[in-house]
């Protein structure tokens, strides 16, 4: 049996800002944006190992962050039902208002080439023009895409494939949509509620965490291709997933701690066993080019930069 890889902690910083939700690296990997319960968004500089800027605050907890391609702006979602747009250079919030969400916003993303942006709350998914952040769907397209409600997660595919993965009916229904047209192209009824989604940056592969299982779906514009491949059935209460920059590794965070999986071989290659006390919203984020992982501490109040050694 191959030797397990090591997970080494490089940094740990207590932000004194309450729970940390879904951190996100800038496209160049230089900075990490960290959404927090206090409503602020600290920016961590990987080179200095320090928080160099703090954006915000929102009036409510920040639940998600997304970077534009040039790392000049950060888009944020919040429990206050608003979408924030923050300029990194000035630290100011841009005069940007997006209406339509009546519930807390839990997911925000730009597609990797910035053609589209996506925002999602439990009541609605919205697509925006990634350059000007004006509506990217017509009213009719948006209504068709929002045939279902109870959205718990949403994520855009990579590599200019313009697919949108969504989870509706409070985790019971996995949906696949065409981001350009808003058309729903496939759906899968799930045996257990879905808690998290992650797209591979290397192929049209969607990882889905449900109950104790992690499933891998190959996606096309015609729908999901064949049945899902099971990565594991032994990951209790998975609440976060993240692919490595080359798509070969998948990190998961569950009730037992942090785990790293070889995607091709469906093999556990590293684990950091912990008594995790964080809420299900706590996320993890792989660095875009290096074997580094950003993750909250077990109590959810501090963040760490971890290095995965031996399987890169």
HUVEN-V989052 format. One record per residue. N is the residue number from 0. RES is the residue in three letters. D_LAST is the distance of its C-alpha to the last C-alpha in whole Angstrom. Layout:
N_RES_D_LAST + N_RES_D_LAST
//
This chain:
0_UNK_18 + 1_UNK_14 + 2_UNK_13 + 3_UNK_12 + 4_UNK_10 + 5_UNK_11 + 6_UNK_12 + 7_UNK_14 + 8_UNK_17 + 9_UNK_17 + 10_UNK_20 + 11_UNK_22 + 12_UNK_25 + 13_UNK_28 + 14_UNK_30 + 15_UNK_33 + 16_UNK_33 + 17_UNK_33 + 18_UNK_30 + 19_UNK_27 + 20_UNK_26 + 21_UNK_23 + 22_UNK_22 + 23_UNK_20 + 24_UNK_19 + 25_UNK_20 + 26_UNK_19 + 27_UNK_19 + 28_UNK_17 + 29_UNK_19 + 30_UNK_21 + 31_UNK_21 + 32_UNK_24 + 33_UNK_25 + 34_UNK_28 + 35_UNK_30 + 36_UNK_33 + 37_UNK_35 + 38_UNK_35 + 39_UNK_33 + 40_UNK_30 + 41_UNK_29 + 42_UNK_26 + 43_UNK_24 + 44_UNK_23 + 45_UNK_19 + 46_UNK_21 + 47_UNK_24 + 48_UNK_22 + 49_UNK_25 + 50_UNK_27 + 51_UNK_29 + 52_UNK_31 + 53_UNK_32 + 54_UNK_33 + 55_UNK_36 + 56_UNK_37 + 57_UNK_38 + 58_UNK_41 + 59_UNK_38 + 60_UNK_35 + 61_UNK_32 + 62_UNK_30 + 63_UNK_28 + 64_UNK_27 + 65_UNK_25 + 66_UNK_25 + 67_UNK_27 + 68_UNK_25 + 69_UNK_26 + 70_UNK_26 + 71_UNK_29 + 72_UNK_30 + 73_UNK_29 + 74_UNK_30 + 75_UNK_31 + 76_UNK_32 + 77_UNK_35 + 78_UNK_37 + 79_UNK_40 + 80_UNK_39 + 81_UNK_39 + 82_UNK_36 + 83_UNK_35 + 84_UNK_34 + 85_UNK_34 + 86_UNK_34 + 87_UNK_31 + 88_UNK_34 + 89_UNK_37 + 90_UNK_35 + 91_UNK_38 + 92_UNK_38 + 93_UNK_39 + 94_UNK_42 + 95_UNK_40 + 96_UNK_42 + 97_UNK_40 + 98_UNK_43 + 99_UNK_42 + 100_UNK_40 + 101_UNK_43 + 102_UNK_40 + 103_UNK_37 + 104_UNK_34 + 105_UNK_31 + 106_UNK_29 + 107_UNK_29 + 108_UNK_26 + 109_UNK_27 + 110_UNK_25 + 111_UNK_22 + 112_UNK_25 + 113_UNK_28 + 114_UNK_30 + 115_UNK_31 + 116_UNK_30 + 117_UNK_31 + 118_UNK_32 + 119_UNK_33 + 120_UNK_35 + 121_UNK_37 + 122_UNK_40 + 123_UNK_38 + 124_UNK_35 + 125_UNK_36 + 126_UNK_35 + 127_UNK_35 + 128_UNK_35 + 129_UNK_32 + 130_UNK_34 + 131_UNK_37 + 132_UNK_36 + 133_UNK_40 + 134_UNK_40 + 135_UNK_38 + 136_UNK_39 + 137_UNK_43 + 138_UNK_45 + 139_UNK_45 + 140_UNK_42 + 141_UNK_41 + 142_UNK_43 + 143_UNK_42 + 144_UNK_38 + 145_UNK_40 + 146_UNK_42 + 147_UNK_40 + 148_UNK_39 + 149_UNK_38 + 150_UNK_34 + 151_UNK_32 + 152_UNK_29 + 153_UNK_28 + 154_UNK_25 + 155_UNK_25 + 156_UNK_23 + 157_UNK_21 + 158_UNK_21 + 159_UNK_25 + 160_UNK_26 + 161_UNK_28 + 162_UNK_27 + 163_UNK_28 + 164_UNK_27 + 165_UNK_30 + 166_UNK_31 + 167_UNK_35 + 168_UNK_37 + 169_UNK_36 + 170_UNK_32 + 171_UNK_34 + 172_UNK_34 + 173_UNK_31 + 174_UNK_32 + 175_UNK_30 + 176_UNK_32 + 177_UNK_32 + 178_UNK_32 + 179_UNK_34 + 180_UNK_37 + 181_UNK_37 + 182_UNK_37 + 183_UNK_36 + 184_UNK_35 + 185_UNK_34 + 186_UNK_34 + 187_UNK_33 + 188_UNK_35 + 189_UNK_32 + 190_UNK_33 + 191_UNK_32 + 192_UNK_32 + 193_UNK_28 + 194_UNK_27 + 195_UNK_24 + 196_UNK_22 + 197_UNK_19 + 198_UNK_19 + 199_UNK_16 + 200_UNK_15 + 201_UNK_15 + 202_UNK_18 + 203_UNK_21 + 204_UNK_19 + 205_UNK_21 + 206_UNK_20 + 207_UNK_23 + 208_UNK_23 + 209_UNK_27 + 210_UNK_28 + 211_UNK_26 + 212_UNK_24 + 213_UNK_21 + 214_UNK_22 + 215_UNK_20 + 216_UNK_23 + 217_UNK_23 + 218_UNK_25 + 219_UNK_28 + 220_UNK_31 + 221_UNK_33 + 222_UNK_31 + 223_UNK_29 + 224_UNK_28 + 225_UNK_29 + 226_UNK_28 + 227_UNK_25 + 228_UNK_23 + 229_UNK_22 + 230_UNK_19 + 231_UNK_21 + 232_UNK_24 + 233_UNK_23 + 234_UNK_22 + 235_UNK_26 + 236_UNK_26 + 237_UNK_23 + 238_UNK_24 + 239_UNK_21 + 240_UNK_18 + 241_UNK_15 + 242_UNK_12 + 243_UNK_9 + 244_UNK_10 + 245_UNK_9 + 246_UNK_11 + 247_UNK_8 + 248_UNK_8 + 249_UNK_12 + 250_UNK_13 + 251_UNK_17 + 252_UNK_19 + 253_UNK_22 + 254_UNK_25 + 255_UNK_23 + 256_UNK_21 + 257_UNK_17 + 258_UNK_15 + 259_UNK_11 + 260_UNK_12 + 261_UNK_10 + 262_UNK_12 + 263_UNK_13 + 264_UNK_14 + 265_UNK_15 + 266_UNK_14 + 267_UNK_14 + 268_UNK_11 + 269_UNK_12 + 270_UNK_15 + 271_UNK_17 + 272_UNK_21 + 273_UNK_23 + 274_UNK_27 + 275_UNK_26 + 276_UNK_29 + 277_UNK_28 + 278_UNK_29 + 279_UNK_28 + 280_UNK_27 + 281_UNK_25 + 282_UNK_21 + 283_UNK_18 + 284_UNK_16 + 285_UNK_12 + 286_UNK_12 + 287_UNK_13 + 288_UNK_10 + 289_UNK_8 + 290_UNK_7 + 291_UNK_10 + 292_UNK_13 + 293_UNK_16 + 294_UNK_18 + 295_UNK_22 + 296_UNK_23 + 297_UNK_25 + 298_UNK_28 + 299_UNK_27 + 300_UNK_29 + 301_UNK_26 + 302_UNK_23 + 303_UNK_19 + 304_UNK_16 + 305_UNK_14 + 306_UNK_10 + 307_UNK_8 + 308_UNK_7 + 309_UNK_6 + 310_UNK_4 + 311_UNK_0
//
